[in-house]
Amino acid sequence: MRYYRCKCGKRVSWSSMGVYPCAGCAECNTTLAEDPYSHATPQPHDFSPQPVETNEGTRYLDRCRWCRRTRAEAGAKLRKSMEATDADPVP
């Protein structure tokens, strides 16, 4: 497991697979990185329509190709991170 954090230290994550390029801190606007020299600006979510089977048939949801969040989930996560005062781990 590797430890990742943003530049200000409010967002942290433990992962063996790395972190998504769209994951970052809303406060310092940096990605999560292992060392203080490799922080960058987070990439915007890359949404594309994904088919989902429901009882009413096939529906399409716009999901980020990296973190798999929908537009609504990504917006809620951003609002939550702007309001948070403690470290909030990234899934």
N, C-alpha and C positions, 0 to 999 in steps of 0.2 A: 504494500500500500504506500502511496505517495501523498504527501501533504501539499495542498495548493491553497494560496490565499491571494487576495487583491492587494494593491499597494497600500491602502489605508488599514488593512487588517480586519475589516468588519465582515467580509465574506470569506468563508473557508470551506474546504472540501477535502475529503480523503477519497482517493480513487486509485485503482490499479490500471485503469484504461485511459486516463487523461480526462480532460474536461472539454465541454463543448465550446466552439469558438463564439457562440452567442451568449455564453454564461459570463457574467461580469458583475461588477459593483456599480450601482447607480450613483453612489456618492462620489467616488474617485474616478469613475469611468475608465476602469482598467479591467483586463481579463484576469482570471485566476492563473497563477504561475507558481512554479517551484522555487524560483530564486528572484531576487529583486531586480535583475537585469533583463528579464524576458517578458515584462508586462507590455501589453498592447491595448489598443482601443477595441472593445468588443465588436464583433461583426453583427449587423442586424440579422434578425431571424429571417430565414429563407423559406417562406411559406409556399406550399404547393398543395393542390387538391388531392386528398387520399380517399379511396373508396372505403366505406364502412357498411357492412351488412346489418340491416335492422329488420324488424317485423314488417315494416312498410316497404321494404325493398332496399336497394342500394342508395345510400346517401353519400355525399362528399363533404369532408371536413378539410379546411385549410390547416395543415400542420407544418411545423418547422421541420426541415429535413434532418436537422442535427439533434435537437432535444425532444422532438415529437410533441411539443405543446401546441395547442390550438391558439388561434389569435386571442380569444378571451382569456385563456390560461396565462399566456405570455404577458398580456396587459395587467392582469391581476397580480402576477409575480413582480412586475416592475413597480406597481403601486405599493405592494407590501414591502419591497426592499427599500423604497424611499421613506417609508414610515418606520421601519425597524431601527432599533437602537442597539440590539445585540447581534452577535454573529449568527447568520442564517445559512446553514449548510446547503450547498447545491446538490440536488440528487444526482 
